[in-house]
C-alpha cells in the first residue's frame, strides 16, 4: 500500500535549470521543476511543502508537447512532459532550496 507521502515524493522529478529560470528565481522567486505527467497543482503544492517546508503562492503548469525527430531515416517522437512554475513570497527563506538545486 502506497501512502500519500510516497506519492508526494514522486511528483517532482527534478529542477529545470537554465539561464532564464535562474533570472526568474533571482528576480521574482519563481522555481521551475519538471514534474510527473499525472500530477496536478494540489499534488505539486503539497509536495513542495513536504520537501522544503515552504508554502507556494501560486503554481502554473505547462504541457510541453513531444517533438518529432528523424534519425537515419527512422521517424520517432519524444514524450510529452509537464513543467511547473512555482511562485513564492519575495521575503521567503530559501537556504534549503539553494543548497539542493545549487542556483547560487
ZALO-184715 format. One line per 5 residues: number of its first residue (from 1); their letters; for each residue x, z, y of N, C-alpha, C. Coordinates in steps of 0.2 Angstrom, whole numbers, plus 5000, padded with zeros to 4 digits. Last residue first. Layout:
residues N
NUM) A) X,Z,Y,X,Z,Y,X,Z,Y; ...;
This chain:
residues 104
104) XXXXX) 5113,4967,5147,5118,4969,5152,5125,4969,5150; 5107,4964,5135,5106,4960,5141,5111,4961,5146; 5107,4969,5121,5113,4968,5125,5112,4963,5130; 5097,4974,5114,5097,4967,5114,5103,4964,5118; 5100,4988,5113,5098,4984,5107,5099,4977,5108;
99) XXXXX) 5104,4992,5126,5108,4993,5121,5106,4989,5115; 5092,4989,5133,5098,4986,5135,5103,4986,5129; 5083,4998,5126,5082,4990,5126,5088,4987,5128; 5088,5010,5130,5087,5008,5123,5087,5001,5122; 5086,5010,5144,5093,5011,5141,5093,5009,5134;
94) XXXXX) 5076,5008,5154,5077,5003,5149,5084,5004,5145; 5063,5015,5162,5070,5017,5160,5071,5012,5153; 5054,5007,5176,5054,5010,5169,5062,5010,5167; 5050,5002,5188,5054,5008,5188,5055,5011,5181; 5042,4991,5185,5049,4990,5188,5053,4996,5188;
89) XXXXX) 5034,4990,5169,5034,4993,5176,5042,4992,5179; 5034,4974,5160,5035,4982,5160,5035,4984,5168; 5028,4962,5149,5029,4964,5156,5029,4972,5156; 5033,4950,5138,5031,4957,5138,5033,4960,5145; 5029,4935,5130,5032,4938,5136,5029,4945,5137;
84) XXXXX) 5032,4929,5114,5028,4934,5118,5032,4936,5124; 5030,4914,5105,5034,4918,5109,5030,4923,5113; 5028,4908,5088,5025,4911,5094,5030,4915,5098; 5029,4891,5081,5030,4898,5081,5027,4901,5088; 5029,4878,5068,5027,4881,5075,5028,4889,5075;
79) XXXXX) 5043,4871,5061,5037,4875,5061,5035,4877,5068; 5047,4853,5061,5049,4860,5062,5043,4864,5062; 5046,4840,5050,5043,4843,5056,5045,4850,5056; 5053,4824,5046,5052,4831,5045,5049,4834,5051; 5059,4809,5038,5055,4812,5043,5053,4819,5041;
74) XXXXX) 5074,4801,5035,5069,4806,5032,5065,4810,5038; 5084,4794,5040,5078,4791,5039,5073,4795,5035; 5093,4805,5044,5095,4800,5039,5088,4796,5036; 5081,4814,5051,5087,4815,5048,5089,4810,5042; 5070,4817,5064,5072,4812,5059,5079,4813,5057;
69) XXXXX) 5056,4828,5068,5063,4826,5068,5065,4821,5063; 5044,4835,5079,5046,4830,5073,5053,4828,5074; 5043,4852,5082,5045,4846,5084,5045,4841,5078; 5029,4864,5083,5035,4861,5080,5036,4854,5081; 5024,4872,5098,5022,4868,5093,5029,4865,5090;
64) XXXXX) 5022,4889,5102,5027,4883,5103,5026,4878,5097; 5011,4898,5110,5012,4895,5104,5016,4889,5105; 5013,4913,5120,5014,4906,5119,5015,4903,5112; 5006,4927,5127,5008,4924,5121,5008,4916,5122; 5009,4941,5138,5007,4934,5137,5010,4931,5131;
59) XXXXX) 5005,4957,5141,5008,4953,5137,5005,4946,5137; 5007,4971,5152,5004,4965,5151,5008,4961,5146; 5014,4983,5152,5008,4982,5156,5004,4977,5154; 5020,4993,5138,5020,4987,5142,5014,4987,5146; 5027,5009,5136,5021,5005,5136,5021,4999,5140;
54) XXXXX) 5040,5014,5125,5038,5011,5132,5032,5007,5131; 5046,5016,5113,5043,5021,5116,5042,5020,5124; 5052,5006,5105,5055,5008,5111,5052,5014,5115; 5043,5005,5093,5050,5004,5093,5054,5007,5099; 5030,5008,5097,5033,5011,5091,5040,5011,5091;
49) XXXXX) 5028,4999,5108,5028,5006,5109,5031,5010,5103; 5029,4987,5101,5034,4989,5107,5034,4996,5108; 5018,4988,5093,5025,4988,5090,5030,4989,5095; 5007,4988,5102,5008,4994,5098,5015,4994,5095; 5009,4975,5107,5009,4981,5111,5011,4987,5108;
44) XXXXX) 5007,4967,5095,5013,4967,5099,5014,4973,5104; 4994,4971,5092,4999,4972,5087,5006,4972,5091; 4987,4965,5104,4987,4973,5102,4992,4975,5097; 4990,4952,5103,4993,4956,5108,4992,4963,5107; 4994,4947,5086,4990,4947,5092,4993,4951,5097;
39) XXXXX) 5003,4938,5073,5002,4944,5077,4998,4942,5083; 5006,4927,5065,4999,4930,5064,4998,4936,5068; 5019,4924,5068,5014,4920,5070,5007,4923,5069; 5030,4937,5075,5026,4934,5069,5020,4930,5071; 5039,4932,5090,5035,4936,5086,5032,4933,5080;
34) XXXXX) 5053,4932,5100,5050,4928,5095,5046,4933,5091; 5051,4939,5117,5053,4940,5109,5049,4934,5106; 5057,4944,5132,5054,4939,5128,5056,4940,5121; 5052,4955,5146,5056,4954,5140,5053,4948,5136; 5053,4958,5163,5050,4954,5158,5054,4953,5152;
29) XXXXX) 5057,4963,5176,5057,4967,5170,5052,4964,5165; 5061,4954,5186,5054,4956,5185,5052,4961,5180; 5075,4952,5186,5071,4952,5192,5064,4955,5192; 5080,4954,5173,5083,4957,5179,5079,4957,5185; 5071,4946,5166,5072,4953,5165,5075,4957,5171;
24) XXXXX) 5073,4933,5171,5066,4936,5171,5067,4944,5170; 5086,4931,5168,5084,4932,5175,5077,4935,5176; 5086,4931,5154,5090,4936,5157,5088,4937,5165; 5078,4919,5152,5075,4926,5151,5079,4932,5153; 5087,4910,5157,5080,4910,5160,5077,4917,5159;
19) XXXXX) 5097,4911,5148,5098,4912,5155,5092,4913,5158; 5090,4919,5133,5093,4913,5136,5094,4915,5144; 5084,4926,5119,5089,4927,5124,5091,4920,5127; 5072,4934,5111,5073,4927,5113,5078,4927,5119; 5073,4946,5099,5073,4945,5106,5075,4937,5107;
14) XXXXX) 5064,4944,5083,5070,4945,5087,5069,4943,5094; 5051,4948,5078,5056,4945,5074,5063,4946,5077; 5039,4960,5078,5044,4957,5082,5049,4954,5078; 5031,4964,5066,5028,4960,5071,5034,4956,5075; 5036,4974,5057,5037,4967,5056,5034,4962,5061;
9) XXXXX) 5032,4986,5062,5040,4984,5062,5041,4977,5061; 5019,4986,5060,5021,4985,5067,5029,4984,5067; 5018,4987,5046,5016,4981,5049,5019,4980,5056; 5023,5000,5045,5027,4995,5042,5025,4988,5045; 5012,5007,5051,5019,5007,5054,5023,5002,5052;
4) XXXX) 5002,5006,5043,5001,5002,5049,5008,5002,5052; 5007,5003,5025,5004,5007,5031,5005,5003,5038; 5003,4995,5011,5007,4995,5017,5004,4999,5022; 5004,5000,4994,5000,5000,5000,5004,5000,5006;
